[in-house]
Amino acid sequence: MLKGDDMARDEAANSVLQTAKGGAAIAASKWIGEYFFWADRIPSSSDLVAGVRPGNAAPIAVGDIAVVTTEKQMKLRIVSSVTTRQIGLMDFGRDDGDIQFVRERVMRVAR
């Protein structure tokens, strides 16, 4: 639900608010507002991937947004773990889990 995806935002807000009642509805409204504020600060995935250049290695930390540079269709993932040899990335698609990659094949695109 990045900036500009008004349909997804409306659907998410309506779904959350339909299930929350009383004080939970107030907390849910606040959370939705904070989430949208955060999401507005993230560039589109195509802008992030366009900035990826081999050899442009930046330090990687848990929570960063990263890509696997050897994939034909680079997919944004969240860094879940970092060791001296491997980087763990959360895959929210088909695999829906943590996947380990050789450190040299992972590049940070946003912090």
C-alpha positions in Angstrom: 0.0 0.0 0.0 2.4 2.6 -1.2 1.7 6.2 -1.9 -0.8 6.6 -4.7 -2.6 3.3 -4.2 -5.8 4.8 -2.9 -8.0 1.8 -3.5 -5.7 -0.5 -1.4 -5.6 2.1 1.3 -9.3 2.5 1.5 -9.8 -1.2 1.5 -7.3 -1.7 4.3 -8.7 1.1 6.4 -12.3 -0.1 6.0 -11.3 -3.7 6.9 -9.5 -2.7 10.0 -12.1 -0.3 11.2 -15.0 -2.7 10.6 -13.4 -5.3 12.9 -12.3 -2.9 15.7 -14.7 -1.5 18.3 -14.5 1.1 21.0 -10.9 1.9 22.2 -9.5 -0.6 19.7 -11.1 1.4 16.9 -9.3 4.6 18.1 -6.0 2.7 18.3 -6.6 1.2 14.9 -7.3 4.6 13.4 -4.1 5.9 14.8 -2.1 2.9 13.6 -3.5 3.3 10.1 -2.5 7.0 10.0 1.0 6.1 11.2 1.3 3.3 8.6 0.2 5.6 5.7 2.7 8.3 6.9 5.4 5.7 6.8 4.4 4.2 3.5 4.3 7.7 1.9 8.0 8.0 2.6 8.9 4.8 0.6 9.7 5.4 -3.0 8.0 3.1 -5.5 9.7 -0.3 -5.9 10.7 0.5 -9.5 12.5 3.6 -8.3 14.3 1.6 -5.6 15.4 -1.2 -8.0 16.4 1.3 -10.7 19.1 2.6 -8.3 20.7 -0.9 -7.9 24.2 -1.0 -9.4 26.6 -3.9 -9.1 29.6 -3.0 -7.0 27.5 -0.3 -5.2 27.7 -2.2 -1.9 26.4 -0.5 1.2 26.4 -2.0 4.7 23.3 -4.1 5.3 21.4 -4.3 8.6 18.3 -6.1 9.8 15.2 -4.1 8.7 16.8 -2.7 5.5 15.1 -3.2 2.1 17.2 -5.2 -0.2 17.3 -7.1 -3.5 19.1 -10.2 -4.8 21.2 -8.9 -7.6 21.3 -12.2 -9.5 17.5 -12.4 -10.0 16.2 -11.3 -13.4 13.1 -9.7 -11.8 14.5 -8.0 -8.7 12.0 -8.3 -5.8 12.1 -6.0 -2.8 12.5 -7.9 0.5 13.2 -7.0 4.1 16.5 -8.1 5.7 15.7 -10.4 8.6 19.2 -11.5 9.5 22.9 -10.8 8.8 25.9 -13.0 9.3 29.4 -12.8 7.9 28.5 -15.2 5.0 24.7 -14.9 4.5 21.9 -12.4 4.5 18.4 -13.6 5.5 15.6 -12.0 3.5 11.8 -12.2 4.2 9.9 -13.3 1.2 6.2 -12.2 1.5 5.2 -13.8 -1.8 4.9 -17.5 -2.8 7.5 -18.7 -0.3 6.3 -16.5 2.6 9.3 -17.0 4.8 12.9 -16.4 5.5 15.3 -17.2 2.7 19.1 -17.2 3.1 21.3 -15.8 0.3 25.1 -15.5 -0.1 26.1 -12.0 1.2 27.7 -11.0 -2.2 24.4 -11.5 -4.0 22.3 -9.1 -1.8 22.3 -5.3 -2.1 20.6 -2.8 0.1 18.4 -0.4 -1.7 16.8 1.5 1.2 17.2 1.8 5.0 
